[in-house]
């Protein structure tokens, strides 16, 4: 082992979903005597509008080494771009002070782009998780590619994604197909009683349970308004169902989507609820118990299939991602959403359905990532 140990490894998290995916990896790193972990928190974690989920990070036992404000209260494109501009300098200062040997970034959110650029200027190697994927309906697709190009070591969720990254990576030997962290969470989590979760949200169990997450379609803004209106119109036809909405991303158009959801919930108080963040454990419990996951979230493409829950995926936001047989794609029209929902509700929940995820071969990718990171650092800093 090199005399540099413990290696200083920094990680950035900017949203509740991202932290949920990273949580087991962060725990393994924090417990490893050869690693000194620092966690930098930014984005919607620091936003009251999005649930102030910094508290969830602290509850999980992590003490942030720095917080980088990236004000998402005003979710206009102008406000986000200006906030990103400020964040470049703040990330640079944080990294210059902490001097990490490696920076871990996950996914494709705009919050991680300033971190990647700052690390690049400081010659800090980046380990990127989740590259090679495609989401043609979201600007995240561009941000993911930017971070891929700036990264030295890559951890992807599928062979197809591995090949995509190898086409861009300077060193194809550092592109590892490890599986999906969200699938690992789904496989190892202990479900919480769904009735308890509903009671906390002020709901009594109904005939069906819908878990709904709808985010703005940032590449096609016009699609956002028409699709959320159609979705809420269709959901209004299921008076015998519990409908739980989880928070909308801090993206342009997000405030407008949230306002529409809140009006729907106000009109359906006995059966519908909105919660900014359930925490990743309770969210997985909700998905596992749900009859269907509805919307356009990446969790409908990964965690839901692993848990055997059918997904109705609306519109173009996830266009390009791998599909499994439990994912039913539809346009954002009322009839298409309604037909897809009824089809999803007719699917049988059984062991065969539960094994349909393309990612089911992956075993504990968080531990595999730790070993690859340590091997990389030992070579990089002999």
Helices and strands as residue ranges (DSSP letters): E 7-13, H 16-31, E 35-42, G 43-46, G 48-50, H 54-59, E 66-68, H 77-98, E 102-106, H 111-121, E 125-129, H 140-150, E 153-156, H 159-166, G 172-174, E 175-177, H 181-188, H 194-200, E 208-213, H 221-235, E 241-246, H 254-267, E 272-275, H 280-289, E 292-295, G 298-300, H 303-306, E 311-314, E 327-330, H 334-346, H 351-354, H 365-380
